[in-house]
Amino acid sequence: MSQDHSQKKYVTSGNNCVNETVLLALGANLPSSFGPPDVTICLAAQEFADAGLSDITMSRLFRTPAFPPGSGPDYVNAAVCGKTCLTPARLLVSLQALENRFGRERGHRWGARTLDIDILAIGERVLPDLDTFRHWLNLPGSDQMQVVPDDLILPHPRLQSRGFVLVPLADVAPDWHHPVLGQSVTEMLAGLPEADRADIKPLANP
C-alpha cells in the first residue's frame, strides 16, 4: 500500500443540468470478490461517475470499530462529496446497484457488509418532509436497530452523532451546514465526545 493519505479527486465532464451537492458515507468490513474493504471502497469510488455523480472528491480512508460494538470486524470508512443531476430516488437506486455489484447482501440491520453507501445529504433538501425527518432524528436508540424507514430520509438522521461519518466528512465538506440543525460538519464533529473519535484512525490508501 502507498502511504499517500491525500484525498482522491475524480473529475468528470459536466453537462447542462442543475447539479446539487451530494454527500455520501462509505463503509465496509468484509472482503468482496475485488479484495479487502479498503480496496473495495476505492474501486467503488471509481465507478461513481457511472452511477450519476460528477466532480467527486473522496476523503482519506479510516479504520473504525464496528458499530454497534461487537457486531463484526473493524470497518474501513470514507466520505465522498460530489455533484448530481439525478433525483434522490434515482440516485438511491443507482448507488444500491453499485453496492450489489460489490457483493452487498441485505440482511441484518447494521450487520457486517462488503460495501455500504449511505446518502448523507443532497443540497439542502429535507426529505420527505420536516416532520418525518424530525421523527427519525428523535427515534429512541432502542428502536434504531429494529425500524427501517420506507422513504429516503435526508439529511441522514444519524450523521451528526457518528464519528465514523463526521471524521471522514470533515476531509471533504467541513463547511457544509446541516439544513435543520444549523451546524457545520466541523461544529458537529467538535461536539462529539472525545471517546467517539479516539479509535478512528487514518489508513494508508491502497
N, C-alpha and C positions, 0 to 999 in steps of 0.2 A: 504493500500500500504506500501511496505517496503521503508525505507529511504535509501536503498543502491543505490548509484549513480555510482557504478563501471561498467566498460564495461563488456558486456556479451560475453563469448567465447564459440563457438560451434565447436568442432574439429571432423572431420570425417575421416574415413580411407583413406589413399592415394591410388594411383594406378600408372600405368606406363606411363600415358600420360604426355604431356608437359603442365604444369599449367601456366596460366597467372594471374596476379593480376587483380582483379575486384573491382571497387569502385561503390557503389550504394547509392542513396539517397532515403529515405523512408519518406512518409508524409501521414497524414490522418486528416480529420477534421469533419467526420461524423461517427456515430456509425455503426458498422457492426452487423451481427447476432451473432458475437462472443463476442461483448462487445464494450466499448468506444474506441476511437482511440489509446490510449496507450496500451491497451490490444491487440487490433488487430495487431499493429506493432510487439509486442513481440511474438505473436503466429505465425505471418508470418515468422519472423526470424527463428523460429524453423523448418520451412519447406524448408529453403534454400538448405539444403543438398539434399533433394529430387528434387530440381529444378536444380541441377547440380553444386553447389558450395561446396567447402571444406575449412577447416581452416578459419572459419568465425569469425570475431570479430565485435561486434556491439557497437556503441557509446552509451553514455547516451541519454536519451530522453529529448527533448527540446520543450517548448511551444513557438510558434511564431505567430505573427499576420498574418491573411490570406493575400495572395498575388494574385492579386493586392488588395490594401486596399478596404475594404467593400465588398469583393467577398464572404464572408461567415464567419463561426465561426473560431476561432483561430485554428491553426494546431498544431499537435504533429509531430515533425521531428526527424529523426535519420539518421545515416550513417553506412554503412557496408563495411568492407574490407574483401575480400576472394580470393579464387583461383578457376579457372575453366579450364576445357579442352574443353568446348563447343565453337563452333564458335559464333561470335557475333550474327548472325541471330538466331541460335538455342537458345542461352541464352535469347534473347529478347522474343521469343515465350514462353519459359518456364516461364519467370517472368510474362508475361501477363496472362498466365494461372493461376498463383498464385494469381495475382490481382483479377481475375474473381472469384476464389474460396472464396475470402473475400468480394464479393459483389460489385466490381468495375463496375460502369456504365459509358460508354464512351459517353460523350455528349459535353457540352460547354467546350472549351479550358480554362484551369486554373480554372475550376469550383470546387465546393465542391466535396469531394470524400471519400469513405470508406478506400481506400488504393491506394497509388501511389508509384510505384517503378521505379525510373529513373536510367538507366545505365550512370554513370558519366564518366567512363574510363575503358578500358581494356588494361592493359600493357601500352605500348607507342604508341598504334595504333592511327592513324589519319584517320578517315573514313567519307565518302567513298574515299575521296582524299583531299589533302590540299586546293585546290581551292574551293571546295564545303564547306569545313569546314570554310574557311575564309568568304565565302558568308554569312553563318548563324551567324558567330561571329559578323559580322558588320551589321546585319539586323537592320533597324531602329525600335525603340521601338514601334512605331505605327503599325508596321506590325507583331510584335511578337505574338499578340493575335489572329491574323487572318490567318496566313500562317503556315501550318504544313508540315514538310519535308516528302518526300516519303521514304527516307532511314534513317537508324540509323546514327546519326551524333556523332562522337566521336573525342575528348572528348566532353562532353555536352557543347554546345556553350555558355551557360549562367552561368556555375558553378562559374566562377571567380568573378561574380558580385552579388552573392546571399549569404547574411549572413546566411540564414536558411539552406543552403547547407554547407558552409565553416565552420561554428561553430561546427556542429557535426562531419564533416570530419576531423577536427583538432584533435579530440579524437582518431581516428583510423589510420590516414595516414598523419600526419603533415609534413612529409618529402617528400611526393610524389610530383614530379615535372611535371608541365604541359608540354607536349612534343612540343607545339607550342609557348606558351608564355614564357616558361623557368622559371617560378616562382614556388616555393613550395606552398603547402597549407597554411603554416604559413605565408609566404610572401603575398599571395593573401588576406588572412584574415586581416593582418595588414594594407593593403592598402585600406580597406573599410572605408567609413566614420563611425564615432562612432555611428551616428544615425541609421545606418543599422544593428548595433549589439545590441543596447541598450535594445530592447524589446524581445530579445531571452533569455529565462530563462530555466535553467535545471529543470526537473521534477523528482519526486521520481518514480522509476521503479515499475510497478505493480507486 
